[in-house]
C-alpha cells in the first residue's frame, strides 16, 4: 500500500494560481491523503478559491512569510 501524503500549499495573494495548484495535486496518480492550503494574509480571493475545493483544509493566518506559512501547514498536517 502506498504511503500517505500530505501536501501543504503556502499561498499569499495567489488567487490567480491557487485553483490550478490544488487541481494539479488532486490529479496526481497517487492521490494525497490531505491538502492543506495556508493563506498567509492574502488581500485577494485566495481563501475563497481554496474554500471551493471539498476536502481541502484552509488555514488563514496573518502574513508572516512563506516559511511561517509552510511551518503552519506542516504543524496542522496529520
KASUL-V14035 format. One record per backbone hydrogen bond with DSSP energy under -0.5 kcal/mol. CO is the residue of the C=O (numbers start at 0). NH is the residue of the N-H. E is the energy in kcal/mol with one decimal. If there is no record, write none. Layout:
# KASUL-V14035
CO,NH,E
CO,NH,E
This chain:
# KASUL-V14035
4,32,-2.9
4,33,-1.5
5,7,-0.5
6,8,-0.5
6,35,-3.2
7,9,-0.6
8,37,-2.4
10,39,-3.1
13,16,-1.6
13,17,-2.9
14,18,-0.5
16,20,-2.3
17,21,-2.6
18,22,-2.6
19,23,-2.1
20,24,-1.9
21,25,-2.5
22,26,-1.4
24,27,-1.3
28,30,-0.7
33,6,-2.5
34,36,-0.5
34,56,-2.8
35,8,-3.1
35,37,-0.5
36,38,-0.7
36,58,-2.8
37,10,-2.8
37,39,-0.8
38,40,-1.5
38,60,-2.5
44,48,-2.4
45,49,-2.4
46,50,-2.5
47,51,-0.7
48,51,-1.1
49,52,-1.7
51,53,-0.7
52,55,-1.7
54,34,-0.6
56,36,-3.2
58,38,-3.0
60,40,-0.9
64,68,-2.3
65,69,-2.7
66,70,-2.6
67,71,-2.1
68,72,-2.2
69,73,-2.5
70,74,-2.3
71,75,-1.4
72,76,-1.3
